[in-house]
Amino acid sequence: MAGKRFILGFILAVASVSFSWFHVQTAQASCGAVTCFVVIGSQQQVPQAGLLTFNTIYNYTPMRLLDGTTGVIPAIDQHDQRMILDHHREIRTITQTATFDLNYGITDRLGIQVTIPYLWRTHKHIDGLGEENGGRGELVPFKDNGIGDVTFTGKYNILPTLRSMIVAGFGVQVPTGNTEALDAAGHTMEAPGQLGRGQVGLIGSLYQTYELIPHRLNQFFYGSYRHTFRNNDGYQFGDEYNLNLGANGVPLESAPWLALTGQFTWRYLVHDNMSASLERSRVPSDGGVPGDTIILDPAILNRSVPNTGATYFAFSPGFQASLDGLIDSPLTKMSSVYFYAQLPIMRDSNNNLAQGTSYIFGFTRSFQLTQAGS
């Protein structure tokens, strides 16, 4: 027992220092947070009838400017329906998310899932370019924390076999997250920085897995699509496409409680859209700096938000350790812990902040509430 505890402690230490490497098939899925796109396992699958799986996932996601970008973006005033080009200079955003995920098997093929994210977000940008502080703008920080948008998902196992499964899912994201938080200057924070989207979203997904070597190695694929409707402020978040492809395996036959995993993640976000007039900040060649913005089109029209939308491609190594395989105790029964690091390979954020290296820690526990056939 002491040897097993030493091995687990060593793995956790290595992971925290060097991002670790490579989940057992008993638990794999996609996080509910906006910035987390790692397939972990138990969420995508349909649990057996009467089995309740509870996941607690912590995700740390920093965002910064890429080399060669300025971070100058429009101001989004959703309440007064104004879009002001070249009005902000982004500095950084840090989002921490604790996701609480409940996954229950109604039958062996039909399951339901509830995903509740709680977010802490801090953000800094230079506001009022061309207007404030001699035209240089002023630093305006922002922070908020609270529940994000909750998602309810129904899932059906289309192809259940001993070595494979294909699960189709359909989710509804409800607007429970705050959309009225204020920045340090007392203004309503722009829609992309808020904890919620302010309107219902629909999410379709497909999960597939196959055991290449029974009980030792399996591959998996996950794809999802989200569409969010226009909210009451006239702001609509762009559609989101996610694809994940990876494999996980047990490297040592003598340690079946440890699984290593690696996966590639691709995400594409369409430009946001808002109902607004169009203005731009003054620049020295206009004269009158600092001064009021220049009105380009006073009509309230649906306009694409130019510095939103992004393409993101990353590799995520990690591991999962089954606690009941390490410690024989009622407290560790059907429990596991896992860690991932998401390492960006390619990013295009349209001159906006881009997601940096992210870290995901999680704990999974399952409870058999009813017996099969009862």
Secondary structure by P-SEA (a helix, b strand, c coil): caaaaaaaaaaaaaaaccccccccccccccccccccccccccccccccccbbbbbbbbbbbbbbbccccccbbbbbccccbbbbcccbbbcbbbbbbbbbbbbbbcccccbbbbbbbbbcccccccccccccccccbbbbbbbbccccbbbbbbbbbcccccccbbbbbbbbbcccccccccccccccccccccccccbbbbbbbbbbbbcccccccccbbbbbbbbbccccccccccbbbbbbbbccccccccccccccccbbbbbbbcbbbbbbbbbbbbcccccccccccccccccccccccccccbbbbbbbbbcccccccccccccccccccbbbbbbbccccccccccccbbbbbbbbbbbbcccccc
